[in-house]
Amino acid sequence: MKIEIIAIGNELTSGRILNTTSSFAARNLFEAGHEIYAMNTIGDTPTLIGEALKQALSRSDAVLVTGGLGTTDDDLTNEAVSKALNRPTMPNLEILSNIRAHLDEITTGPMSPLEKLAWLPSGADPLSPQSRMAGYQLVHGGKPIFFLPGIPSQMRLLLTEQVLPKLSTWQKDNLLVTYQRIFRIFDLPETEVNRRIATLDLSPDVHIGYYPVFPEVHLSLVARDKENNNAKRLFKSSCKAISTVLGDSVYGHDRDNMERVVGKLLLGNNLTLSVAESCTGGLICKKLTDATGSSSYLLGGVVAYANSMKSEYLGVSAKLIDTLGAVSREVAEAMAVGMRERCGSDIGLAVTGIAGPDGGTEEKPVGTIYVAIATPEESWVSKFLFGDDRKKIRELTAQSALDLVRKYLLQLAE
C-alpha cells in the first residue's frame, strides 16, 4: 500500500523537539511491505491539518497521523478532522466510561479536561480504549486513516500492536516482499561508487541509494516484489553484482563498522595487534576497544607524540628522527616494528603525520600521513594526503589504518 505520514505539532515545526515518530513509522511500514509516498510535518493549525489530510487521501492508499490528540487547548487534530471530513465529533461511550471510572478513583471534582479524549469524529474506532492511550482508526472513502498520539512510546506501541496488523489484512495482495542491504564502503568517493554501479544493468525493481557518512559512503540496496521468490532472486543477484564491481572497498554490511570487522578478522586468524599512534592521539585504540571482546586481539597501544616517546618507548633511532623528521616513511616503519617487538604482537600498526593546523611545510603539508604495518616477516608503509581539516585528518587516518590492517588480513585467507 502507498502510505502518507503526517506529524502534527508546533513543537516539531519549531525544532524544539525532534520528530522521531515519523522515522520510526516509515521504517516499520516500509519493512512491512508498504510504500511511503510522503512525510509531512505541520503545526497545530486546523486548516493546515485538514488540507494535509485531504491531500494525502487524494494520492495515497492509507494515511498515518501522529500528534494533536491530547487534552490541552493546542491539541486540535480531532477538531480539524471533523471539519475537513465532515464528521461531527461525538463521545465514544467506552472511552468516556473508562475516563469517568478513573476520575472517580482520584477526585470528586467537576468534569475533567480528560473527557476531551472521548470526543472523536463520527465513525472513529478506538485502537486501544482500555489502555488510556489516545488513538483511533477512521475509514474514509474506503481508505484507512490511523491517528496516533505524538508521545513516542505510545505511538510506537500502537503502531506495532494495532496499525501494522490491521494494515496487513487490508490489501494483502498489494504488500511487497522487501529485501534490504547497506553496503559500507571506504576508500572510494561517492562519484566513483556511482560510476561503477551505473555499469550494472539492474532490474527496475531494485532501488539504489547513496549516502555519504563521513568518512564512508553507504550504498542502500532494496529489492521489492509481490512474489517472494522473485524479490529474493533479484536481491541475491544484485548483491553479487555490486560486490563484484566495488571489490574490497566494501568492508561490511548493515550494522558493521570498521573496527568490528577488523576485530573479527583478527579473531578468525588467531592474531594479535598492537598500535603506536602519534597524530591520532589514541583514536585507533579507542575505536578498537569500543568493540566488546577486543582484549582477545588488541594487546595495547602507545600515544607517542613527543620524539622522546618514540625513541624511549618504541626504540626509534633519535638520529633517524633528526635526519628525516618524525613524519616520514622510515620513522613510521620503525614505530610499527618497535611496537610489535615490545608488545610481542603478531601485527604492529603505527601512524605519524601532521594533523594541523600548524606544523606543515611545502615538502610536508598539513594532512601528510604515514601508516605502517609490521609483521614478523616484513613491514611496509602507506602515505596519504588528507587535506587541512584537523578533525577529518585524524578520523581519516584512524579509518585508513584499520582498513589497511583489514586488507592485509583478507590476503591471508587467499
Residue pairs with C-beta under 8 A, 6 or more apart in sequence:
1 34
1 35
1 61
1 62
1 167
1 170
1 171
1 174
1 175
2 34
2 35
2 37
2 59
2 60
2 61
2 62
3 29
3 34
3 35
3 36
3 37
3 60
3 61
3 62
3 63
3 64
3 167
4 36
4 37
4 38
4 39
4 40
4 56
4 59
4 60
4 62
4 63
4 64
5 22
5 25
5 26
5 29
5 36
5 38
5 39
5 40
5 63
5 64
5 65
5 66
6 39
6 40
6 41
6 42
6 49
6 52
6 53
6 56
6 63
6 64
6 65
6 66
7 19
7 21
7 22
7 39
7 40
7 41
7 42
7 65
7 66
7 67
7 150
8 41
8 42
8 43
8 44
8 49
8 65
8 66
8 67
8 68
8 77
8 150
9 17
9 41
9 43
9 44
9 67
9 68
9 150
10 43
10 44
10 74
11 17
12 19
12 41
12 43
12 67
13 41
13 42
13 43
19 41
20 152
21 66
21 67
21 148
21 150
21 152
21 155
21 156
22 39
22 41
22 66
24 152
24 155
24 156
24 159
25 64
25 66
25 155
25 159
26 36
26 39
28 159
28 160
28 164
29 36
29 64
29 164
29 167
30 36
30 178
31 178
31 180
32 164
32 167
32 168
32 175
33 175
33 176
33 177
33 178
33 224
34 62
34 167
34 175
34 176
35 176
37 59
37 60
38 56
38 59
38 60
40 52
40 56
42 48
42 49
42 52
44 68
44 74
44 75
44 76
45 76
46 76
46 79
46 80
46 83
47 80
49 68
49 76
49 77
49 80
49 81
49 84
50 80
50 81
50 83
50 84
51 84
53 63
53 65
53 80
53 81
53 84
53 85
53 145
54 84
54 85
56 63
57 63
57 140
57 141
57 143
57 145
60 143
61 143
61 171
61 174
62 143
62 144
62 145
62 146
62 167
62 170
63 143
63 144
63 145
63 146
64 145
64 146
64 148
64 159
64 163
65 77
65 145
65 146
65 147
65 148
66 147
66 148
66 149
66 150
66 155
67 77
67 149
67 150
68 74
68 75
68 76
68 77
68 78
68 80
68 150
69 75
69 77
69 78
69 117
69 134
69 135
69 147
69 148
69 149
69 150
70 117
70 134
70 149
70 150
71 113
71 114
71 116
71 117
72 113
75 116
77 147
78 89
78 119
78 120
78 121
78 147
79 89
81 87
81 121
81 138
81 147
82 88
82 89
82 121
82 122
85 121
85 138
85 140
87 121
87 122
87 123
87 124
87 138
87 140
88 121
88 122
89 119
89 120
89 121
89 122
90 119
90 120
90 122
91 115
91 118
91 119
91 120
92 118
92 119
92 120
92 124
92 126
92 129
93 118
94 126
94 129
95 117
95 118
95 120
95 126
95 129
96 115
96 118
98 129
98 130
98 132
99 112
99 114
99 115
99 117
99 118
100 115
102 114
102 132
103 112
103 114
117 134
120 126
120 136
121 138
123 138
123 139
123 140
124 136
124 137
124 138
124 147
125 136
125 137
125 138
126 135
126 136
127 133
127 135
127 136
127 137
127 146
127 148
127 158
127 162
127 163
128 135
128 158
128 161
128 162
133 149
133 154
133 157
133 158
134 147
134 149
134 154
135 146
135 147
135 148
135 149
135 154
135 158
135 162
136 146
136 147
137 144
137 145
137 146
137 147
137 166
138 144
138 145
138 147
139 145
144 166
144 167
144 170
146 162
146 163
146 166
148 154
148 155
148 158
148 159
148 163
149 155
149 158
168 175
173 226
174 226
175 226
176 224
176 225
176 226
176 231
177 224
177 225
177 226
177 227
177 228
177 231
177 232
178 222
178 223
178 224
178 231
179 222
179 223
179 224
179 231
179 232
179 234
179 235
180 220
180 221
180 222
180 223
181 220
181 221
181 235
181 239
181 253
181 254
182 218
182 219
182 220
182 221
182 253
182 254
183 218
183 219
183 220
183 221
183 242
183 243
183 246
183 250
183 253
184 216
184 218
184 250
184 251
184 252
184 253
184 254
184 256
184 257
185 193
185 216
185 217
185 218
185 219
185 246
185 249
185 250
185 251
186 215
186 216
186 217
186 249
186 251
186 258
186 399
186 403
187 249
187 400
187 403
188 217
188 246
188 249
189 217
190 210
190 212
190 217
193 210
193 217
193 219
193 246
193 249
194 210
196 245
196 246
197 208
197 219
197 242
197 245
197 246
199 245
200 238
200 241
200 242
200 245
202 208
202 238
202 241
203 223
203 234
203 238
205 223
205 224
205 225
205 230
205 231
205 234
206 221
206 222
206 223
206 234
206 235
206 238
207 220
207 221
207 222
207 223
207 224
208 219
208 220
208 221
209 219
209 220
209 222
210 217
210 218
210 219
210 220
211 217
211 218
211 219
211 220
212 218
214 392
214 395
215 392
215 395
215 396
215 399
216 399
219 242
219 246
221 235
221 238
221 239
221 242
223 231
223 232
223 234
223 235
223 238
224 231
225 231
225 234
242 250
243 250
248 407
248 410
251 258
251 261
251 403
251 406
252 258
252 260
252 261
258 287
258 399
258 402
258 403
258 406
259 287
259 288
259 290
259 291
259 402
260 291
261 406
262 288
262 402
262 405
262 406
262 409
263 288
263 291
263 293
263 294
263 297
263 298
265 405
265 406
265 409
265 410
266 272
266 273
266 297
266 347
266 409
267 293
267 296
267 297
269 409
269 412
269 413
271 297
271 346
271 347
271 409
272 297
272 298
272 299
272 343
272 345
272 346
272 347
273 288
273 297
273 298
273 299
273 345
273 346
273 347
273 348
273 349
273 405
274 298
274 299
274 300
274 301
274 339
274 340
274 342
274 343
274 345
274 347
274 348
274 349
275 284
275 285
275 288
275 298
275 300
275 301
275 302
275 339
275 348
275 349
275 350
276 301
276 302
276 304
276 314
276 335
276 336
276 338
276 339
276 348
276 349
276 350
276 351
277 283
277 284
277 285
277 301
277 302
277 303
277 304
277 350
277 351
278 303
278 304
278 305
278 310
278 326
278 335
278 350
278 351
278 352
278 353
279 351
279 352
279 353
279 354
279 355
279 369
279 393
279 394
279 397
280 351
280 355
280 394
280 397
280 398
280 401
281 303
281 305
281 394
282 301
282 303
283 394
283 395
283 397
283 398
284 301
284 349
284 351
284 398
284 401
284 402
285 298
285 300
285 301
287 398
287 402
288 294
288 298
288 402
289 298
299 343
299 344
299 345
300 343
301 339
302 309
302 313
302 314
302 339
303 309
304 310
304 313
304 314
304 335
307 318
307 321
307 326
310 316
310 321
310 326
310 331
310 335
311 317
311 318
311 321
313 338
313 342
314 334
314 335
314 338
314 339
314 342
314 350
315 334
315 338
315 341
315 342
316 331
316 334
316 335
316 338
317 334
320 330
320 331
320 334
321 331
324 330
324 331
325 331
325 364
326 352
327 352
327 353
327 354
327 364
327 368
327 370
328 352
328 370
329 370
329 372
329 381
329 383
331 352
331 370
332 350
332 351
332 352
332 370
332 371
332 372
332 381
333 350
333 372
333 374
333 379
333 380
333 381
335 348
335 350
335 352
335 372
336 348
336 349
336 350
336 372
336 373
336 374
336 379
337 348
337 372
337 374
337 379
338 348
339 345
339 348
339 349
339 350
339 374
340 346
340 347
340 348
340 374
340 375
340 376
341 348
346 375
346 376
347 373
347 374
347 375
347 405
347 408
348 372
348 373
348 374
348 375
348 379
349 371
349 372
349 373
349 374
349 401
349 404
349 405
350 371
350 372
350 374
351 369
351 370
351 371
351 372
351 397
351 398
351 401
352 369
352 370
353 367
353 368
353 369
353 370
353 384
353 386
353 393
353 397
354 360
354 364
354 365
354 366
354 367
354 368
354 369
355 366
355 367
355 390
355 393
355 394
355 397
356 366
356 367
356 388
356 389
356 390
356 393
357 366
357 388
357 390
358 366
359 366
360 366
360 367
360 368
360 388
365 385
365 388
366 387
366 388
366 393
367 384
367 385
367 386
367 387
367 388
367 393
368 383
368 384
368 385
369 383
369 384
369 385
369 386
369 393
369 396
369 397
369 400
370 381
370 382
370 383
370 384
371 381
371 382
371 384
371 397
371 400
371 401
371 404
372 379
372 380
372 381
372 382
373 379
373 380
373 404
373 405
373 408
382 400
382 404
384 396
384 397
384 400
386 392
386 393
386 396
386 397
387 393
